Amino acid sequence: MTKLRKAIFLAGHFDEKDTSMWENWFTTIDNLFKDYGLFAHRIEVDGEGYTGRIYCRNRLLKRLDKSFKEKKFFETIGLYSYDPKHKHVDNDDMIVFLRYFSVSKIGKIWCEFNEDTFSGEEIDKIVSVLEKFIDMTYGELIQQDTSTNNIMFIGRMLNYHLGDGPTDEKRRKEMDLTTLKIIKEESIPKQY
């Protein structure tokens, strides 16, 4: 049975030291989830005082709020939700919205979800929200058939955007990826 996942990938630049933007990202995406009937039950945080773990929401909120007030340095903040359209709870059906600053000094946003989670119009609205958090040089909406290549989404994310543009064709075939839409292509992106 074919099982399709979609992902929004945006690459570009942002001031990773701007704590208020990280706080705004968290609040905006948390509210966006609520607008679509989702609940961010898990939160990933990496940066000053954090190890990149995925935390239980209730255990993290006070600590995260304190970090925002103390202007701590962040590298990653991601919000995770189960998809209410799918009756069984499965990590492969997880919805994730992740913003991070990579070692290669490139800002990235990766959002992954099931093909039926959001309509095309909803995806366009979501992209317009995401664009506020990155000075985008490249953006793409991709799709993957996970029935033929079922590696965890974090593996897909890390494999996909090692650079600031799309992956090369060999890796694209290995991962069974299809480009649905180029959101922005400012210049010819690097391929890794």
BELTA-V778519 format. One record per helix or strand of 3 or more residues. SS is the DSSP state (@ for helix, = for strand). FROM is the first residue (numbers start at 0). TO is the last residue. Records with the same first field share a line. If there is no record, write none. Layout:
SS->FROM-TO, FROM-TO
This chain:
=->3-12, 41-46, 49-55, 73-80, 94-100, 106-113, 134-144, 176-184
@->18-34, 56-68, 90-92, 119-132, 152-159, 168-173
